[in-house]
């Protein structure tokens, strides 16, 4: 649970900005190392000794996943080696935790996101009905201070009727990336009530990326569900119910219309969010040029930040993985697609959509997923013919 909480805090949350990000992740990696050390070397009692199942093909492949980007960093002489060291340690520790432990961490991660969703929904709907009581803490983007790291609700950058749910994260999109992963885990576990809560929370983020994910999720159920008429009926009834509630509470459909504007303004030259879309497009374009110039080994970690001077901050991990890691980055993208394979053919656009965000906001969870998929991929490539090696103290 502590490791899962650390990954959440280190992935786009306000804690990362309010306090030292390095300190938070260093502490989590220390806990991970302690757990691994305990499981391998510390006897449980006088008559029983801890055992640790060791995936030999997995360790070979994980070494490759550590060596290749590090080699790229050295050859390219990247300006920041800090991210390289973090990447090496975090991916190795994540792998050494073992498959069962990582799956437990994923489950605890889901619990944490659901709890955050419940709290944030409370704030969100209270604010829709009336003003928030002053004794309730909240964080608003216009209030530029990092002391309010624990607040779970925010107003948008410009004042308007619609509010956006960001939970404890830097912005609603960062919360949305976690919601996407949580929904995947909940679907794998067939937790229907949890899926419903998470989808409702997704709607309150007002994030274009999250809404596109929900659309893909809808297509998945319509194409691959065994009971399509039922899902179509639920969709229609839910839509009518939501519109009815809006009419009862607000007397008009002004909010849905403004919501449509929030989602589509990025694509309209007259929209207030169009400049943001232009910056993102420029970043992707310049990153792809960097990928073309460094096709085989990439330009090295953090190159998109140090070499692309006129594109703003990192706004597309999809393009950055290609630019910084070359063809190896493409391999990472393939593994992320495999992580979403539950969604069949829709795994491809969902994975690409999830990656098309600010990677460094949610890097801990992304690297954790990568390490998890490397082990699964290694077993597919090199199926064990004998019993796995068991290390005992």
Secondary structure, DSSP 8 states (H G I E B T S, - for coil): -HHHHHHHHTTTBHHHHHS-HHHHHHHHHHHHHHHHHHHHHS-SSSS---EEEE-HHHHHHHHHHHHHHHHHHHHHT-S--HHHHHHHHHHHHHHHT-HHHHHHHHHHHHHHHHHHHHHHHHHHHHHHHS---TTS----TTS--GGGTT---B--SS--S--B--TTBSSHHHHHHHHHHHHHHHHHTT-HHHHHHHHHHHHHH--HHHHHHHHHHHHHHHHH-S-HHHHHHHHHHHHHHHHHHHHHHHSSSHHHHHHHHHHHGGGSTTSTTHHHHHHHHHHHHHHHHHHHHTTTT-S-TTHHHHT-TTS-S---HHHHHHHHHTHHHHHHHHHHHHHTGGGTTHHHHHHHHHHSS-GGGSHHHHHHHHHHHHHHHHHHHS--SS--EEEE-
